[in-house]
Amino acid sequence: MELEWIDDFLALCHTRNFTRAAEARHTTQSAFSRRVQRMEEWLGASLFNREARPLALTPAGEAFHARAHRLREDIFDARRAVLSASSVFKKSLRIYTTNTLAATLLSDWIVERRLENYSLIVASISGCIEAVRRGRAEMALIPELGGEEALQGLQVERIGEDRLMLVAAKGRGGEVRLRNGRLEGPVMVYTPGTSYGAQIAAMLAAHRVVVAEQPICESASAEALLAQAVAGLGAAWIPQLLAKGAAVERCDLPQTFDIAYKIALIRPKPER
């Protein structure tokens, strides 16, 4: 299995069209098709129903789709873990956190605690939790989005709070409207399988609301979506800590469409 194959698979899932997926992956359709076929041969099953229009996932494809994003995250988390093992410090405090918290809360938190000689590793939420569980990190700061069961067996301290809120470029917050159970206007979304994406999907389902139009942009990165929002390309759910100071405004939706959560400091439980 190659990382390139996973990215090909996700691109094809998104476009449901070999030609557009090949263009998105900057390759020819024939080369793209061969890579998809090699992945299917390696997995031992057809992932796509090529007779359907638009292209559809087979049951095997649906099963792989549920794991593809996690596989991709795990590969990058493994790379980060290997890089952190080659630290310039003889002995350092290893702290894992997410991109958003590394860019916002973390620096003040480190200053307050006067920490020195630390290695900072950025990973997914699941990667942070796994690093603490397996002893690769002394601590991790994460958005607490996975529920209590995800943190069982760990020492958890709530050190802050944040919320996801739908924002757009200043002066353009009114372009997204809620009408008859449909969210209309230019909306950007998180890649399926991400923690933020799962929370937003669950919230919309609870309100019985669907996104009316094809999303403008899809990304696993809140920072990337915020940059697109600032550029006026559409609205996205962005952590309030990250949106603070950016040239965005809240869209005109009820606050029940915000997703509030705690920020947790997690550590291994002390041995008795």
C-alpha positions as CSV (number, residue, x, y, z in Angstrom):
1,M,0.0,0.0,0.0
2,E,1.4,3.4,-1.0
3,L,0.3,6.8,0.4
4,E,-0.1,8.0,-3.2
5,W,-2.8,5.3,-3.7
6,I,-4.7,6.5,-0.7
7,D,-4.6,10.1,-2.0
8,D,-5.8,8.8,-5.4
9,F,-8.7,6.9,-3.8
10,L,-9.8,10.0,-1.8
11,A,-9.6,12.2,-4.8
12,L,-11.8,9.8,-6.8
13,C,-14.3,9.5,-3.9
14,H,-14.5,13.3,-3.9
15,T,-15.0,13.8,-7.7
16,R,-16.7,10.5,-8.6
17,N,-15.0,10.9,-12.0
18,F,-11.7,9.5,-13.3
19,T,-10.9,12.5,-15.5
20,R,-11.5,15.1,-12.8
21,A,-9.7,13.1,-10.2
22,A,-6.7,12.6,-12.5
23,E,-6.6,16.4,-13.1
24,A,-6.8,17.0,-9.3
25,R,-3.8,14.6,-8.9
26,H,-1.9,16.3,-11.7
27,T,-1.5,13.1,-13.8
28,T,-2.9,11.5,-16.9
29,Q,-6.2,9.6,-16.7
30,S,-4.4,6.4,-17.9
31,A,-1.7,6.6,-15.2
32,F,-4.3,7.5,-12.6
33,S,-6.5,4.5,-13.6
34,R,-3.5,2.1,-13.4
35,R,-2.7,3.3,-9.9
36,V,-6.3,2.8,-8.7
37,Q,-6.3,-0.7,-10.3
38,R,-3.0,-1.6,-8.6
39,M,-4.5,-0.5,-5.2
40,E,-7.6,-2.7,-5.9
41,E,-5.4,-5.6,-6.8
42,W,-3.4,-5.2,-3.6
43,L,-6.6,-5.0,-1.5
44,G,-8.1,-7.9,-3.4
45,A,-11.4,-6.2,-4.2
46,S,-13.0,-3.7,-6.6
47,L,-13.6,-0.4,-4.8
48,F,-15.6,1.4,-7.4
49,N,-18.6,0.5,-9.5
50,R,-17.4,1.9,-12.9
51,E,-20.8,1.3,-14.5
52,A,-22.6,3.8,-12.3
53,R,-22.9,7.5,-13.3
54,P,-21.6,9.2,-11.3
55,L,-19.0,6.7,-10.2
56,A,-20.1,4.8,-7.0
57,L,-18.3,3.0,-4.2
58,T,-18.8,-0.8,-3.9
59,P,-19.4,-2.2,-0.4
60,A,-15.7,-2.9,-0.3
61,G,-15.0,0.7,-1.3
62,E,-17.3,1.9,1.5
63,A,-15.5,-0.2,4.0
64,F,-12.1,1.1,2.8
65,H,-13.3,4.7,2.7
66,A,-14.1,4.5,6.4
67,R,-10.4,3.7,7.1
68,A,-8.6,5.7,4.4
69,H,-8.4,9.0,6.2
70,R,-7.2,7.3,9.4
71,L,-4.6,5.4,7.5
72,R,-3.3,8.6,6.0
73,E,-3.2,10.3,9.4
74,D,-1.4,7.4,10.9
75,I,1.3,7.4,8.2
76,F,2.0,11.1,8.9
77,D,1.8,10.6,12.6
78,A,4.4,7.8,12.3
79,R,6.7,10.1,10.4
80,R,6.4,12.8,13.1
81,A,7.1,10.2,15.8
82,V,10.3,9.1,14.0
83,L,11.5,12.7,13.5
84,S,10.9,13.5,17.1
85,A,13.0,10.5,18.1
86,S,16.0,12.3,16.5
87,S,15.8,15.3,18.7
88,V,18.8,17.6,19.1
89,F,18.1,17.5,22.9
90,K,19.7,14.7,24.9
91,K,16.6,14.6,27.0
92,S,13.5,16.7,26.4
93,L,9.9,17.0,27.3
94,R,7.9,15.7,24.4
95,I,4.6,17.5,23.9
96,Y,2.1,16.5,21.2
97,T,-0.7,18.9,20.0
98,T,-2.8,19.7,17.0
99,N,-2.0,22.3,14.3
100,T,-4.7,24.7,15.6
101,L,-3.6,24.6,19.3
102,A,0.1,24.9,18.3
103,A,-0.7,28.1,16.5
104,T,-2.9,29.6,19.2
105,L,-3.1,28.4,22.9
106,L,0.1,26.5,23.2
107,S,2.7,29.3,23.3
108,D,1.0,31.1,26.2
109,W,0.5,27.9,28.1
110,I,4.3,27.1,27.7
111,V,5.3,30.6,28.9
112,E,3.0,30.3,31.9
113,R,4.7,27.1,32.9
114,R,8.2,28.2,32.1
115,L,8.9,25.1,30.1
116,E,12.4,24.6,28.6
117,N,14.0,22.0,26.4
118,Y,10.8,20.6,24.9
119,S,10.1,18.8,21.7
120,L,6.9,19.9,20.1
121,I,5.2,17.4,17.7
122,V,2.1,18.3,15.7
123,A,-0.3,15.5,15.0
124,S,-3.9,14.6,14.6
125,I,-6.1,14.3,17.7
126,S,-6.0,10.5,17.5
127,G,-2.2,10.6,17.0
128,C,-1.8,12.8,20.1
129,I,-3.8,10.3,22.2
130,E,-1.9,7.3,20.8
131,A,1.5,9.0,21.5
132,V,0.6,9.5,25.2
133,R,-0.8,6.0,25.5
134,R,2.3,4.4,24.0
135,G,4.8,6.5,26.0
136,R,6.0,8.5,23.0
137,A,4.9,11.8,24.7
138,E,4.8,13.0,28.3
139,M,1.7,15.0,27.6
140,A,-0.6,16.3,24.8
141,L,-2.9,19.2,24.4
142,I,-6.0,18.4,22.3
143,P,-9.5,19.5,21.5
144,E,-11.7,17.2,23.5
145,L,-14.0,16.0,20.7
146,G,-13.9,12.2,20.9
147,G,-16.0,11.6,24.1
148,E,-15.0,10.2,27.4
149,E,-14.2,6.7,26.1
150,A,-11.4,8.0,23.9
151,L,-9.5,9.2,27.0
152,Q,-10.1,6.3,29.3
153,G,-7.1,5.3,31.3
154,L,-5.4,8.7,30.9
155,Q,-5.0,11.6,33.3
156,V,-7.2,14.5,31.9
157,E,-7.1,18.1,32.9
158,R,-9.4,20.7,31.2
159,I,-7.3,23.8,30.7
160,G,-9.5,25.8,28.3
161,E,-12.4,25.8,26.0
162,D,-13.1,26.7,22.4
163,R,-15.9,26.4,19.8
164,L,-16.3,25.8,16.1
165,M,-18.4,28.6,14.5
166,L,-19.3,29.3,11.0
167,V,-17.4,32.3,9.7
168,A,-16.9,34.1,6.4
169,A,-14.9,37.1,5.2
170,K,-15.9,40.4,6.8
171,G,-19.0,41.8,5.0
172,R,-19.9,38.4,3.6
173,G,-21.4,36.6,6.6
174,G,-24.9,37.1,5.2
175,E,-24.2,35.0,2.1
176,V,-24.8,31.8,4.0
177,R,-28.5,31.3,5.0
178,L,-30.6,28.7,6.7
179,R,-33.8,28.1,4.8
180,N,-36.2,25.2,5.2
181,G,-33.6,22.8,6.6
182,R,-31.1,23.7,3.9
183,L,-27.8,25.6,4.5
184,E,-27.5,27.7,1.3
185,G,-24.6,29.7,0.1
186,P,-20.8,29.1,-0.4
187,V,-19.8,26.6,2.3
188,M,-16.4,24.9,2.8
189,V,-16.2,21.6,4.7
190,Y,-13.7,19.3,6.5
191,T,-12.6,16.1,4.9
192,P,-14.7,13.2,5.9
193,G,-13.1,11.2,8.7
194,T,-11.6,14.2,10.5
195,S,-12.7,15.0,14.1
196,Y,-14.0,18.4,13.2
197,G,-15.9,17.0,10.2
198,A,-17.5,14.3,12.3
199,Q,-18.7,16.8,14.9
200,I,-20.2,19.2,12.3
201,A,-21.9,16.4,10.4
202,A,-23.5,15.1,13.7
203,M,-24.6,18.7,14.6
204,L,-26.2,19.2,11.2
205,A,-27.9,15.8,11.4
206,A,-29.3,16.7,14.9
207,H,-30.8,19.9,13.5
208,R,-32.0,18.0,10.3
209,V,-30.1,20.4,8.1
210,V,-28.2,19.6,4.9
211,V,-25.7,21.6,3.0
212,A,-27.6,22.6,-0.1
213,E,-24.9,23.0,-2.7
214,Q,-21.6,21.3,-3.6
215,P,-19.0,22.5,-1.1
216,I,-16.6,25.2,-2.4
217,C,-13.6,23.6,-0.8
218,E,-12.7,20.5,1.3
219,S,-9.7,20.3,3.6
220,A,-8.6,18.5,6.7
221,S,-6.9,21.7,7.9
222,A,-8.7,24.4,9.8
223,E,-5.9,26.8,9.0
224,A,-6.3,26.2,5.3
225,L,-10.1,26.7,5.4
226,L,-9.6,29.9,7.4
227,A,-7.3,31.2,4.7
228,Q,-9.9,30.5,2.1
229,A,-12.6,32.2,4.2
230,V,-10.5,35.3,4.6
231,A,-10.0,35.4,0.8
232,G,-13.8,35.5,0.5
233,L,-14.2,32.1,-1.1
234,G,-16.8,30.8,1.3
235,A,-17.8,30.1,4.9
236,A,-16.3,27.4,7.2
237,W,-16.6,26.2,10.7
238,I,-13.4,27.5,12.3
239,P,-12.2,27.2,16.0
240,Q,-12.8,30.5,17.7
241,L,-9.2,30.6,19.0
242,L,-8.0,30.4,15.4
243,A,-10.5,32.9,14.0
244,K,-9.6,35.5,16.6
245,G,-8.0,38.5,14.9
246,A,-8.6,37.2,11.4
247,A,-10.6,39.3,8.9
248,V,-13.8,37.1,9.3
249,E,-17.2,37.5,10.9
250,R,-19.7,35.1,12.2
251,C,-22.4,34.0,9.7
252,D,-26.0,34.8,10.5
253,L,-26.9,31.5,12.1
254,P,-28.3,30.7,15.6
255,Q,-25.6,30.0,18.2
256,T,-27.0,26.4,18.4
257,F,-25.0,25.8,15.3
258,D,-21.7,26.5,17.2
259,I,-19.9,23.4,18.6
260,A,-18.5,24.0,22.0
261,Y,-15.8,21.8,23.4
262,K,-13.1,21.7,26.1
263,I,-9.3,21.8,25.5
264,A,-7.7,19.0,27.5
265,L,-4.2,18.3,28.8
266,I,-3.7,14.6,28.8
267,R,-0.9,12.6,30.5
268,P,-0.4,9.0,31.4
269,K,-1.9,8.1,34.8
270,P,0.8,7.8,37.5
271,E,1.7,4.2,38.3
272,R,0.7,3.1,41.8
